[in-house]
Amino acid sequence: MAEGPETSMETGTKKSNTPHCLGFRLVHRALVPCCQGSCLVDWCMLSCSPVIASLSWGITSWLPSWCPTSLCKLEEAEQRMLQPIHSKFYKKFVHISSDNKLWTLVFSDTSVEHKTPLVLLHGFGGGVGLWTMNLDALSQQRPVYALDLLGFGQSSRPHFSIDAHEAETQFVESVEEWREKLGLESVILLGHNLGGYLAAAYSLKYPSRVKHLILVEPWGFPECPEAGVEDRPFPVWIKVLGAVLSPFNPLAGLRLAGPLGPRLVQIVRPDFKKKYTTLFNDNTVTDYIYHLNVQIPSGETAFKNMTISYGWAKRPMLQRIGLIRSDIPITVIYGSRSSLDGHSGNSIREMRPNSHVELIAIRGAGHYVFADQPEDFNHRLLRVCETVS
């Protein structure tokens, strides 16, 4: 988004259509059975040629002329996503170090401003607009903050380290600087997908700032299984394809599709549109997803640097989750129909025998729990938040 006004007030008005959701499976594993779950997207048609994928590294300077996108179009797409929201809220850039800024939605009615705020971290390839079916309900009981992670959405897209630990640290420090700038003493921290991984990493480093950690279909927790012990071993051709495409950014093919990109999103992931038919009956959701993910890659590159073969985390969170301070309650929310590894919740509980760990399964929901079953998700989440003053 263009710098524009620093802050703008919004009051949602009802509109019949639907927004949200974004989950991308790495391009180089889009053709394989998803051992790590639908944490990313089935972009199998978007980057099947390593020659095409490699070209994307050198065309960022002319992306606006090749892809039908711009920061203004991303801003407009987000605005359409947020239209159904009734609650009053404002939007602003929160400036942090190195001239970076994090795009933020703030819901803070005076009647609930004394409550511990709920902070929402989206998943890979996502943005604040994906919470559009949840923000009204969640903001009735306490302040709610939703931000575009560094490198995603309308937030700054800086260079990230190629080292997985350093890239993770850049994400975590950006969230901490954001918290400091907003003057939030402590928060209920919720993360979906990649956001869940980063929420856990933040809780490890800044435990005094987290009243409750909520992991929604978190990515990056289990270790990559050793060769020969996978539940569903991959065919040789898939392993070869994964090795060939592994050097390339996950969404390179989407950018290389150029003018065909918007239509490609609609064809490859029609389920996104279906999730939000109660709000939108047009291409609002797929347009938003497209404009989110054809800007200059930044967080996407960081994510790639944090993964190994087929999207497994280089630094699995289950190796560290037991080190989170024992007095921080953890709630893990999964969709009953998700292909993501649901055993991580049980593993967390086993590793924290003297801590509160609650596991919640949302019936009829897949990886995008908050979009698949928004009413049930909102109700369950509000009950969890009621345990925090």
DABELMO-V437093 format. One record per residue. N is the residue number from 1. RES is the residue in one small letter. SS is DSSP state (H for helix, E for strand, C for the rest). PSI is psi in whole degrees, -180 to 180 (* if undefined). OMEGA is omega in whole degrees, 0 to 359 (999 if undefined). Layout:
n/res/ss/psi/omega
N/RES/SS/PSI/OMEGA
N/RES/SS/PSI/OMEGA
This chain:
n/res/ss/psi/omega
1/m/C/146/176
2/a/C/155/184
3/e/C/-50/173
4/g/C/-163/177
5/p/C/141/185
6/e/C/-37/183
7/t/E/141/176
8/s/E/140/179
9/m/E/144/180
10/e/E/138/168
11/t/E/116/184
12/g/C/143/174
13/t/C/143/186
14/k/C/139/177
15/k/C/140/182
16/s/C/98/177
17/n/E/-167/180
18/t/C/147/183
19/p/C/-179/162
20/h/C/169/169
21/c/C/141/185
22/l/C/119/177
23/g/C/124/184
24/f/E/134/173
25/r/C/137/182
26/l/C/138/182
27/v/H/-45/185
28/h/H/-4/173
29/r/H/14/183
30/a/C/-20/182
31/l/C/1/186
32/v/C/159/172
33/p/C/137/190
34/c/C/92/180
35/c/C/-31/181
36/q/C/-3/178
37/g/C/176/180
38/s/C/50/183
39/c/C/-14/181
40/l/E/-124/179
41/v/C/156/177
42/d/C/75/180
43/w/C/41/187
44/c/C/-24/182
45/m/C/-7/192
46/l/C/-25/185
47/s/C/56/184
48/c/C/-3/179
49/s/C/120/179
50/p/H/-28/178
51/v/H/-47/179
52/i/H/-44/183
53/a/H/-41/183
54/s/H/-29/180
55/l/H/-29/186
56/s/H/-24/181
57/w/H/-26/185
58/g/H/10/185
59/i/C/11/183
60/t/H/-27/181
61/s/H/-26/180
62/w/H/20/177
63/l/H/-44/182
64/p/H/-34/181
65/s/H/-22/181
66/w/H/-45/178
67/c/C/136/179
68/p/C/66/183
69/t/C/168/175
70/s/C/168/177
71/l/H/-35/178
72/c/H/-40/179
73/k/H/-35/175
74/l/H/-44/179
75/e/H/-44/180
76/e/H/-40/180
77/a/H/-41/178
78/e/H/-42/180
79/q/H/-42/179
80/r/H/-37/179
81/m/H/-34/186
82/l/H/-6/184
83/q/C/-37/182
84/p/C/-10/184
85/i/C/131/180
86/h/C/-36/187
87/s/C/151/175
88/k/E/140/178
89/f/E/166/174
90/y/E/161/184
91/k/E/141/180
92/k/E/158/168
93/f/E/131/173
94/v/E/116/185
95/h/E/132/178
96/i/C/-166/185
97/s/C/167/177
98/s/C/30/179
99/d/C/22/177
100/n/C/160/179
101/k/E/146/181
102/l/E/123/181
103/w/E/130/192
104/t/E/138/169
105/l/E/134/182
106/v/E/121/174
107/f/E/111/185
108/s/C/82/176
109/d/C/144/183
110/t/C/-26/183
111/s/C/-17/182
112/v/C/7/187
113/e/C/-14/178
114/h/C/-11/182
115/k/C/155/175
116/t/C/126/183
117/p/E/152/174
118/l/E/127/181
119/v/E/130/184
120/l/E/123/176
121/l/E/120/182
122/h/C/175/181
123/g/C/-173/181
124/f/C/131/178
125/g/C/9/185
126/g/C/-169/180
127/g/C/175/185
128/v/H/-28/182
129/g/H/-18/183
130/l/H/-12/179
131/w/H/13/190
132/t/C/-27/179
133/m/C/4/184
134/n/C/-25/191
135/l/H/-39/178
136/d/H/-52/183
137/a/H/-44/185
138/l/H/-29/185
139/s/C/1/180
140/q/C/-24/186
141/q/C/-16/181
142/r/C/165/176
143/p/C/144/178
144/v/E/134/177
145/y/E/128/174
146/a/E/130/182
147/l/E/150/169
148/d/C/122/178
149/l/C/153/176
150/l/C/130/180
151/g/C/-1/181
152/f/C/162/175
153/g/C/-136/181
154/q/C/1/176
155/s/C/167/179
156/s/C/150/180
157/r/C/77/183
158/p/C/178/174
159/h/C/133/176
160/f/C/153/176
161/s/C/149/176
162/i/C/-11/178
163/d/C/129/185
164/a/H/-43/181
165/h/H/-44/181
166/e/H/-38/178
167/a/H/-44/177
168/e/H/-43/180
169/t/H/-39/178
170/q/H/-43/177
171/f/H/-50/184
172/v/H/-45/181
173/e/H/-33/178
174/s/H/-39/178
175/v/H/-40/179
176/e/H/-43/177
177/e/H/-38/177
178/w/H/-46/179
179/r/H/-45/180
180/e/H/-44/181
181/k/H/-33/180
182/l/H/-8/178
183/g/C/33/180
184/l/C/118/183
185/e/C/-48/178
186/s/C/160/187
187/v/E/161/162
188/i/E/118/188
189/l/E/118/180
190/l/E/134/177
191/g/E/139/176
192/h/E/136/173
193/n/E/-125/176
194/l/H/-36/178
195/g/H/-32/177
196/g/H/-41/177
197/y/H/-46/182
198/l/H/-34/177
199/a/H/-40/177
200/a/H/-42/179
201/a/H/-40/178
202/y/H/-42/181
203/s/H/-32/176
204/l/H/-41/186
205/k/H/-32/183
206/y/C/62/185
207/p/H/-30/182
208/s/H/-12/182
209/r/H/-2/185
210/v/E/116/178
211/k/E/-31/181
212/h/E/134/179
213/l/E/125/181
214/i/E/119/182
215/l/E/116/181
216/v/E/110/181
217/e/E/56/187
218/p/E/141/174
219/w/C/156/165
220/g/C/19/182
221/f/C/-55/182
222/p/C/157/175
223/e/C/154/175
224/c/C/127/180
225/p/C/147/179
226/e/C/155/180
227/a/C/131/177
228/g/C/-6/181
229/v/C/8/178
230/e/C/147/176
231/d/C/-38/180
232/r/C/90/182
233/p/C/142/183
234/f/C/143/173
235/p/C/156/181
236/v/H/-41/184
237/w/H/-33/179
238/i/H/-41/179
239/k/H/-39/178
240/v/H/-46/180
241/l/H/-42/179
242/g/H/-40/179
243/a/H/-38/181
244/v/H/-41/186
245/l/H/-9/186
246/s/C/-29/180
247/p/C/-9/190
248/f/C/152/180
249/n/C/146/184
250/p/C/-38/186
251/l/C/24/180
252/a/H/-42/183
253/g/H/-33/179
254/l/H/-40/178
255/r/H/-41/182
256/l/H/-18/178
257/a/C/-17/176
258/g/H/-129/183
259/p/H/-19/180
260/l/H/-8/185
261/g/H/-52/181
262/p/H/-43/180
263/r/H/-35/180
264/l/H/-41/178
265/v/H/-42/180
266/q/H/-38/182
267/i/H/-45/186
268/v/H/-37/182
269/r/C/65/178
270/p/H/-19/181
271/d/H/-27/178
272/f/H/-45/181
273/k/H/-40/182
274/k/H/-32/182
275/k/H/-26/188
276/y/C/27/183
277/t/C/-18/176
278/t/C/-14/181
279/l/C/-40/186
280/f/E/139/176
281/n/C/16/179
282/d/C/-154/183
283/n/C/25/182
284/t/H/-46/184
285/v/H/-50/182
286/t/H/-32/175
287/d/H/-44/180
288/y/H/-46/179
289/i/H/-43/180
290/y/H/-53/184
291/h/H/-28/175
292/l/H/-34/195
293/n/H/12/174
294/v/C/11/171
295/q/C/179/179
296/i/C/126/183
297/p/C/135/180
298/s/C/-73/175
299/g/H/-33/177
300/e/H/-43/179
301/t/H/-40/178
302/a/H/-43/179
303/f/H/-45/178
304/k/H/-41/181
305/n/H/-15/180
306/m/C/2/184
307/t/E/162/170
308/i/C/-162/187
309/s/H/133/173
310/y/H/26/171
311/g/H/10/176
312/w/C/149/180
313/a/E/138/175
314/k/C/-33/181
315/r/C/78/186
316/p/C/135/184
317/m/H/-25/179
318/l/H/-22/177
319/q/H/-16/186
320/r/C/-14/188
321/i/H/-29/179
322/g/H/-13/181
323/l/H/-9/176
324/i/C/138/185
325/r/C/133/190
326/s/C/-21/181
327/d/C/4/177
328/i/C/113/178
329/p/E/145/178
330/i/E/131/173
331/t/E/131/179
332/v/E/123/182
333/i/E/126/179
334/y/E/155/170
335/g/E/136/183
336/s/C/-20/182
337/r/C/12/182
338/s/C/148/175
339/s/C/-1/178
340/l/C/149/179
341/d/C/107/183
342/g/C/1/182
343/h/H/-13/183
344/s/H/-37/179
345/g/H/-45/178
346/n/H/-37/179
347/s/H/-40/178
348/i/H/-44/180
349/r/H/-42/180
350/e/H/-35/182
351/m/H/-14/183
352/r/C/63/185
353/p/C/-23/182
354/n/C/15/181
355/s/C/161/178
356/h/C/118/175
357/v/E/118/180
358/e/E/135/178
359/l/E/129/181
360/i/E/126/176
361/a/E/127/179
362/i/E/114/183
363/r/C/138/177
364/g/C/6/182
365/a/C/148/174
366/g/C/-148/183
367/h/C/-34/179
368/y/C/68/185
369/v/H/-46/186
370/f/H/-19/178
371/a/H/-33/181
372/d/H/-43/181
373/q/C/68/188
374/p/H/-39/182
375/e/H/-46/179
376/d/H/-43/179
377/f/H/-49/181
378/n/H/-44/181
379/h/H/-48/181
380/r/H/-42/182
381/l/H/-40/178
382/l/H/-37/178
383/r/H/-38/177
384/v/H/-45/182
385/c/H/-26/179
386/e/C/-19/180
387/t/C/-8/180
388/v/C/130/182
389/s/C/*/999
